[in-house]
Amino acid sequence: MGEPPASALVLGIEEVYPHCPKSLLRSAAWKPEQWLPADARPASAEVTPAQLRMPELTITDVEQAEADSLKYRYEWRSGS
């Protein structure tokens, strides 16, 4: 308890079928041969400003916010 996760799954979305349960099958999310190569995948800090549509938000700002979030999320606190 209090440790960061050992791994994470990052997905890139090109098309969404929110109304249809077959969307996971259509997405090929479970087919590694369909994934982009690791060096072609954007970092979360690159995706966040685009998703939020906040051009003034820099990648450096997002990276710092992510680092702070992880630091304080898993910080051990006496008595908790």
N, CA, C and O atoms as CSV, one atom per row, in Angstrom:
chain,resi,resn,atom,element,x,y,z
A,1,MET,N,N,0.838,-1.181,0.000
A,1,MET,CA,C,0.000,0.000,0.000
A,1,MET,C,C,0.880,1.240,0.000
A,1,MET,O,O,1.938,1.257,0.629
A,2,GLY,N,N,0.447,2.270,-0.699
A,2,GLY,CA,C,1.203,3.493,-0.763
A,2,GLY,C,C,2.294,3.495,-1.812
A,2,GLY,O,O,3.124,4.404,-1.832
A,3,GLU,N,N,2.316,2.510,-2.677
A,3,GLU,CA,C,3.330,2.437,-3.725
A,3,GLU,C,C,2.682,2.732,-5.076
A,3,GLU,O,O,1.508,2.427,-5.285
A,4,PRO,N,N,3.450,3.328,-5.992
A,4,PRO,CA,C,2.888,3.565,-7.327
A,4,PRO,C,C,2.670,2.241,-8.056
A,4,PRO,O,O,3.297,1.237,-7.716
A,5,PRO,N,N,1.791,2.231,-9.050
A,5,PRO,CA,C,1.558,0.995,-9.791
A,5,PRO,C,C,2.819,0.543,-10.520
A,5,PRO,O,O,3.671,1.363,-10.865
A,6,ALA,N,N,2.935,-0.754,-10.751
A,6,ALA,CA,C,4.092,-1.313,-11.443
A,6,ALA,C,C,4.036,-1.043,-12.940
A,6,ALA,O,O,5.073,-0.991,-13.601
A,7,SER,N,N,2.840,-0.871,-13.476
A,7,SER,CA,C,2.706,-0.630,-14.907
A,7,SER,C,C,1.431,0.156,-15.181
A,7,SER,O,O,0.582,0.332,-14.306
A,8,ALA,N,N,1.322,0.621,-16.419
A,8,ALA,CA,C,0.135,1.353,-16.849
A,8,ALA,C,C,-0.142,1.012,-18.300
A,8,ALA,O,O,0.760,0.621,-19.040
A,9,LEU,N,N,-1.368,1.160,-18.693
A,9,LEU,CA,C,-1.768,0.924,-20.074
A,9,LEU,C,C,-2.157,2.265,-20.675
A,9,LEU,O,O,-3.043,2.947,-20.160
A,10,VAL,N,N,-1.497,2.644,-21.761
A,10,VAL,CA,C,-1.792,3.894,-22.446
A,10,VAL,C,C,-2.357,3.539,-23.816
A,10,VAL,O,O,-1.727,2.814,-24.586
A,11,LEU,N,N,-3.540,4.049,-24.114
A,11,LEU,CA,C,-4.195,3.745,-25.381
A,11,LEU,C,C,-4.299,4.992,-26.237
A,11,LEU,O,O,-4.504,6.088,-25.717
A,12,GLY,N,N,-4.162,4.837,-27.524
A,12,GLY,CA,C,-4.412,5.918,-28.467
A,12,GLY,C,C,-5.752,5.667,-29.140
A,12,GLY,O,O,-6.027,4.553,-29.587
A,13,ILE,N,N,-6.567,6.675,-29.212
A,13,ILE,CA,C,-7.917,6.521,-29.751
A,13,ILE,C,C,-8.014,7.196,-31.109
A,13,ILE,O,O,-7.736,8.389,-31.230
A,14,GLU,N,N,-8.401,6.458,-32.115
A,14,GLU,CA,C,-8.638,7.036,-33.433
A,14,GLU,C,C,-10.130,7.136,-33.714
A,14,GLU,O,O,-10.576,8.049,-34.408
A,15,GLU,N,N,-10.894,6.202,-33.179
A,15,GLU,CA,C,-12.319,6.175,-33.428
A,15,GLU,C,C,-12.999,5.581,-32.204
A,15,GLU,O,O,-12.473,4.655,-31.588
A,16,VAL,N,N,-14.163,6.110,-31.851
A,16,VAL,CA,C,-14.871,5.634,-30.662
A,16,VAL,C,C,-16.287,5.242,-31.050
A,16,VAL,O,O,-16.963,5.951,-31.795
A,17,TYR,N,N,-16.717,4.112,-30.538
A,17,TYR,CA,C,-18.079,3.642,-30.731
A,17,TYR,C,C,-18.723,3.500,-29.346
A,17,TYR,O,O,-18.917,2.377,-28.881
A,18,PRO,N,N,-19.056,4.600,-28.683
A,18,PRO,CA,C,-19.533,4.505,-27.302
A,18,PRO,C,C,-20.883,3.799,-27.168
A,18,PRO,O,O,-21.228,3.331,-26.082
A,19,HIS,N,N,-21.625,3.719,-28.224
A,19,HIS,CA,C,-22.941,3.106,-28.185
A,19,HIS,C,C,-22.893,1.590,-28.393
A,19,HIS,O,O,-23.903,0.905,-28.229
A,20,CYS,N,N,-21.748,1.082,-28.745
A,20,CYS,CA,C,-21.671,-0.302,-29.195
A,20,CYS,C,C,-20.636,-1.094,-28.400
A,20,CYS,O,O,-19.469,-0.703,-28.372
A,21,PRO,N,N,-21.025,-2.194,-27.754
A,21,PRO,CA,C,-20.055,-2.989,-27.002
A,21,PRO,C,C,-18.999,-3.653,-27.885
A,21,PRO,O,O,-17.984,-4.134,-27.382
A,22,LYS,N,N,-19.230,-3.682,-29.177
A,22,LYS,CA,C,-18.237,-4.270,-30.073
A,22,LYS,C,C,-17.064,-3.323,-30.314
A,22,LYS,O,O,-16.114,-3.677,-31.011
A,23,SER,N,N,-17.128,-2.117,-29.739
A,23,SER,CA,C,-16.069,-1.138,-29.988
A,23,SER,C,C,-14.704,-1.635,-29.537
A,23,SER,O,O,-13.696,-1.352,-30.185
A,24,LEU,N,N,-14.662,-2.368,-28.437
A,24,LEU,CA,C,-13.367,-2.899,-27.995
A,24,LEU,C,C,-12.810,-3.897,-28.993
A,24,LEU,O,O,-11.603,-3.942,-29.228
A,25,LEU,N,N,-13.679,-4.688,-29.573
A,25,LEU,CA,C,-13.220,-5.635,-30.586
A,25,LEU,C,C,-12.752,-4.901,-31.841
A,25,LEU,O,O,-11.725,-5.248,-32.424
A,26,ARG,N,N,-13.506,-3.894,-32.248
A,26,ARG,CA,C,-13.163,-3.138,-33.450
A,26,ARG,C,C,-11.890,-2.308,-33.272
A,26,ARG,O,O,-11.195,-2.024,-34.247
A,27,SER,N,N,-11.588,-1.926,-32.052
A,27,SER,CA,C,-10.455,-1.038,-31.794
A,27,SER,C,C,-9.102,-1.711,-31.966
A,27,SER,O,O,-8.093,-1.034,-32.163
A,28,ALA,N,N,-9.071,-3.024,-31.893
A,28,ALA,CA,C,-7.822,-3.790,-31.948
A,28,ALA,C,C,-6.927,-3.470,-30.746
A,28,ALA,O,O,-5.714,-3.673,-30.808
A,29,ALA,N,N,-7.518,-2.972,-29.658
A,29,ALA,CA,C,-6.748,-2.612,-28.460
A,29,ALA,C,C,-6.005,-3.800,-27.876
A,29,ALA,O,O,-4.995,-3.627,-27.194
A,30,TRP,N,N,-6.491,-4.996,-28.132
A,30,TRP,CA,C,-5.878,-6.196,-27.555
A,30,TRP,C,C,-4.947,-6.890,-28.544
A,30,TRP,O,O,-4.491,-8.006,-28.291
A,31,LYS,N,N,-4.663,-6.236,-29.667
A,31,LYS,CA,C,-3.797,-6.830,-30.687
A,31,LYS,C,C,-2.498,-6.024,-30.779
A,31,LYS,O,O,-2.445,-5.018,-31.487
A,32,PRO,N,N,-1.459,-6.457,-30.074
A,32,PRO,CA,C,-0.204,-5.694,-30.078
A,32,PRO,C,C,0.352,-5.435,-31.481
A,32,PRO,O,O,1.029,-4.430,-31.695
A,33,GLU,N,N,0.083,-6.305,-32.413
A,33,GLU,CA,C,0.602,-6.098,-33.770
A,33,GLU,C,C,-0.045,-4.885,-34.447
A,33,GLU,O,O,0.457,-4.404,-35.462
A,34,GLN,N,N,-1.158,-4.388,-33.890
A,34,GLN,CA,C,-1.836,-3.210,-34.436
A,34,GLN,C,C,-1.380,-1.909,-33.766
A,34,GLN,O,O,-1.721,-0.820,-34.229
A,35,TRP,N,N,-0.618,-2.022,-32.688
A,35,TRP,CA,C,-0.191,-0.842,-31.933
A,35,TRP,C,C,0.886,-0.077,-32.682
A,35,TRP,O,O,1.631,-0.645,-33.479
A,36,LEU,N,N,0.955,1.212,-32.416
A,36,LEU,CA,C,2.060,2.021,-32.940
A,36,LEU,C,C,3.347,1.602,-32.251
A,36,LEU,O,O,3.315,1.150,-31.107
A,37,PRO,N,N,4.481,1.744,-32.930
A,37,PRO,CA,C,5.755,1.470,-32.262
A,37,PRO,C,C,5.923,2.432,-31.072
A,37,PRO,O,O,5.393,3.543,-31.093
A,38,ALA,N,N,6.642,2.015,-30.063
A,38,ALA,CA,C,6.803,2.814,-28.839
A,38,ALA,C,C,7.323,4.215,-29.140
A,38,ALA,O,O,6.896,5.179,-28.504
A,39,ASP,N,N,8.228,4.342,-30.089
A,39,ASP,CA,C,8.787,5.668,-30.381
A,39,ASP,C,C,7.839,6.563,-31.173
A,39,ASP,O,O,8.137,7.739,-31.381
A,40,ALA,N,N,6.706,6.029,-31.617
A,40,ALA,CA,C,5.716,6.819,-32.355
A,40,ALA,C,C,4.538,7.233,-31.478
A,40,ALA,O,O,3.691,8.016,-31.907
A,41,ARG,N,N,4.479,6.717,-30.266
A,41,ARG,CA,C,3.373,7.042,-29.359
A,41,ARG,C,C,3.650,8.347,-28.625
A,41,ARG,O,O,4.758,8.546,-28.127
A,42,PRO,N,N,2.669,9.237,-28.548
A,42,PRO,CA,C,2.888,10.480,-27.814
A,42,PRO,C,C,2.875,10.225,-26.308
A,42,PRO,O,O,2.195,9.321,-25.823
A,43,ALA,N,N,3.630,11.027,-25.588
A,43,ALA,CA,C,3.618,10.961,-24.122
A,43,ALA,C,C,2.319,11.592,-23.634
A,43,ALA,O,O,1.707,12.392,-24.341
A,44,SER,N,N,1.901,11.230,-22.423
A,44,SER,CA,C,0.663,11.794,-21.883
A,44,SER,C,C,0.742,13.311,-21.806
A,44,SER,O,O,-0.266,13.994,-21.987
A,45,ALA,N,N,1.930,13.845,-21.540
A,45,ALA,CA,C,2.088,15.301,-21.455
A,45,ALA,C,C,1.883,15.974,-22.812
A,45,ALA,O,O,1.581,17.166,-22.869
A,46,GLU,N,N,2.044,15.225,-23.901
A,46,GLU,CA,C,1.796,15.766,-25.229
A,46,GLU,C,C,0.309,15.714,-25.576
A,46,GLU,O,O,-0.184,16.558,-26.325
A,47,VAL,N,N,-0.394,14.744,-25.044
A,47,VAL,CA,C,-1.803,14.547,-25.354
A,47,VAL,C,C,-2.687,15.499,-24.543
A,47,VAL,O,O,-3.687,16.004,-25.052
A,48,THR,N,N,-2.322,15.739,-23.297
A,48,THR,CA,C,-3.170,16.513,-22.396
A,48,THR,C,C,-3.539,17.898,-22.929
A,48,THR,O,O,-4.726,18.225,-22.937
A,49,PRO,N,N,-2.594,18.730,-23.373
A,49,PRO,CA,C,-2.996,20.055,-23.871
A,49,PRO,C,C,-3.947,19.974,-25.069
A,49,PRO,O,O,-4.856,20.794,-25.199
A,50,ALA,N,N,-3.739,18.998,-25.930
A,50,ALA,CA,C,-4.614,18.849,-27.091
A,50,ALA,C,C,-6.019,18.426,-26.664
A,50,ALA,O,O,-7.010,18.925,-27.197
A,51,GLN,N,N,-6.101,17.512,-25.710
A,51,GLN,CA,C,-7.407,17.056,-25.241
A,51,GLN,C,C,-8.161,18.162,-24.521
A,51,GLN,O,O,-9.372,18.313,-24.682
A,52,LEU,N,N,-7.434,18.929,-23.729
A,52,LEU,CA,C,-8.060,20.007,-22.971
A,52,LEU,C,C,-8.307,21.244,-23.817
A,52,LEU,O,O,-8.997,22.172,-23.395
A,53,ARG,N,N,-7.733,21.248,-25.025
A,53,ARG,CA,C,-7.828,22.400,-25.930
A,53,ARG,C,C,-7.358,23.676,-25.230
A,53,ARG,O,O,-8.020,24.714,-25.245
A,54,MET,N,N,-6.183,23.542,-24.619
A,54,MET,CA,C,-5.559,24.658,-23.902
A,54,MET,C,C,-4.178,24.896,-24.494
A,54,MET,O,O,-3.190,24.406,-23.948
A,55,PRO,N,N,-4.082,25.635,-25.593
A,55,PRO,CA,C,-2.784,25.834,-26.246
A,55,PRO,C,C,-1.763,26.538,-25.364
A,55,PRO,O,O,-0.560,26.402,-25.589
A,56,GLU,N,N,-2.220,27.289,-24.361
A,56,GLU,CA,C,-1.285,27.979,-23.476
A,56,GLU,C,C,-0.605,27.025,-22.491
A,56,GLU,O,O,0.409,27.379,-21.889
A,57,LEU,N,N,-1.146,25.836,-22.326
A,57,LEU,CA,C,-0.574,24.835,-21.432
A,57,LEU,C,C,0.618,24.180,-22.122
A,57,LEU,O,O,0.483,23.630,-23.215
A,58,THR,N,N,1.774,24.240,-21.487
A,58,THR,CA,C,2.974,23.675,-22.109
A,58,THR,C,C,3.191,22.230,-21.659
A,58,THR,O,O,2.673,21.795,-20.630
A,59,ILE,N,N,3.956,21.514,-22.445
A,59,ILE,CA,C,4.300,20.136,-22.096
A,59,ILE,C,C,5.062,20.125,-20.772
A,59,ILE,O,O,4.870,19.229,-19.950
A,60,THR,N,N,5.912,21.104,-20.572
A,60,THR,CA,C,6.660,21.201,-19.310
A,60,THR,C,C,5.705,21.368,-18.128
A,60,THR,O,O,5.902,20.749,-17.082
A,61,ASP,N,N,4.671,22.202,-18.286
A,61,ASP,CA,C,3.674,22.390,-17.224
A,61,ASP,C,C,2.982,21.069,-16.892
A,61,ASP,O,O,2.806,20.723,-15.724
A,62,VAL,N,N,2.598,20.345,-17.927
A,62,VAL,CA,C,1.883,19.069,-17.727
A,62,VAL,C,C,2.808,18.049,-17.076
A,62,VAL,O,O,2.400,17.343,-16.154
A,63,GLU,N,N,4.049,17.965,-17.548
A,63,GLU,CA,C,4.999,17.018,-16.950
A,63,GLU,C,C,5.203,17.311,-15.466
A,63,GLU,O,O,5.280,16.387,-14.656
A,64,GLN,N,N,5.291,18.583,-15.108
A,64,GLN,CA,C,5.467,18.953,-13.704
A,64,GLN,C,C,4.221,18.595,-12.893
A,64,GLN,O,O,4.331,18.079,-11.781
A,65,ALA,N,N,3.046,18.865,-13.443
A,65,ALA,CA,C,1.795,18.526,-12.757
A,65,ALA,C,C,1.675,17.012,-12.559
A,65,ALA,O,O,1.233,16.557,-11.504
A,66,GLU,N,N,2.068,16.234,-13.571
A,66,GLU,CA,C,2.034,14.774,-13.448
A,66,GLU,C,C,2.999,14.302,-12.363
A,66,GLU,O,O,2.648,13.451,-11.546
A,67,ALA,N,N,4.206,14.849,-12.354
A,67,ALA,CA,C,5.203,14.460,-11.348
A,67,ALA,C,C,4.721,14.813,-9.947
A,67,ALA,O,O,4.849,14.007,-9.026
A,68,ASP,N,N,4.164,16.018,-9.778
A,68,ASP,CA,C,3.637,16.433,-8.469
A,68,ASP,C,C,2.492,15.531,-8.033
A,68,ASP,O,O,2.402,15.143,-6.868
A,69,SER,N,N,1.620,15.203,-8.975
A,69,SER,CA,C,0.474,14.353,-8.656
A,69,SER,C,C,0.931,12.997,-8.138
A,69,SER,O,O,0.410,12.499,-7.141
A,70,LEU,N,N,1.903,12.404,-8.818
A,70,LEU,CA,C,2.416,11.103,-8.376
A,70,LEU,C,C,3.139,11.222,-7.040
A,70,LEU,O,O,3.000,10.360,-6.172
A,71,LYS,N,N,3.900,12.277,-6.885
A,71,LYS,CA,C,4.659,12.459,-5.649
A,71,LYS,C,C,3.725,12.547,-4.445
A,71,LYS,O,O,3.947,11.891,-3.427
A,72,TYR,N,N,2.697,13.349,-4.569
A,72,TYR,CA,C,1.805,13.562,-3.425
A,72,TYR,C,C,0.754,12.470,-3.285
A,72,TYR,O,O,0.249,12.245,-2.185
A,73,ARG,N,N,0.418,11.798,-4.352
A,73,ARG,CA,C,-0.571,10.724,-4.281
A,73,ARG,C,C,-0.046,9.556,-3.457
A,73,ARG,O,O,-0.796,8.926,-2.712
A,74,TYR,N,N,1.246,9.271,-3.595
A,74,TYR,CA,C,1.814,8.099,-2.948
A,74,TYR,C,C,2.710,8.451,-1.759
A,74,TYR,O,O,3.452,7.611,-1.250
A,75,GLU,N,N,2.626,9.689,-1.338
A,75,GLU,CA,C,3.428,10.105,-0.189
A,75,GLU,C,C,2.886,9.437,1.055
A,75,GLU,O,O,1.679,9.450,1.297
A,76,TRP,N,N,3.775,8.851,1.848
A,76,TRP,CA,C,3.349,8.189,3.069
A,76,TRP,C,C,3.048,9.230,4.114
A,76,TRP,O,O,3.817,10.172,4.303
A,77,ARG,N,N,1.936,9.066,4.792
A,77,ARG,CA,C,1.540,10.012,5.821
A,77,ARG,C,C,1.345,9.277,7.126
A,77,ARG,O,O,0.642,8.269,7.186
A,78,SER,N,N,1.958,9.775,8.147
A,78,SER,CA,C,1.846,9.179,9.474
A,78,SER,C,C,0.401,9.253,9.945
A,78,SER,O,O,-0.247,10.294,9.847
A,79,GLY,N,N,-0.090,8.133,10.456
A,79,GLY,CA,C,-1.444,8.104,11.003
A,79,GLY,C,C,-2.536,7.886,9.990
A,79,GLY,O,O,-3.708,7.908,10.364
A,80,SER,N,N,-2.213,7.672,8.699
A,80,SER,CA,C,-3.283,7.454,7.723
A,80,SER,C,C,-3.484,6.001,7.438
A,80,SER,O,O,-4.347,5.643,6.638
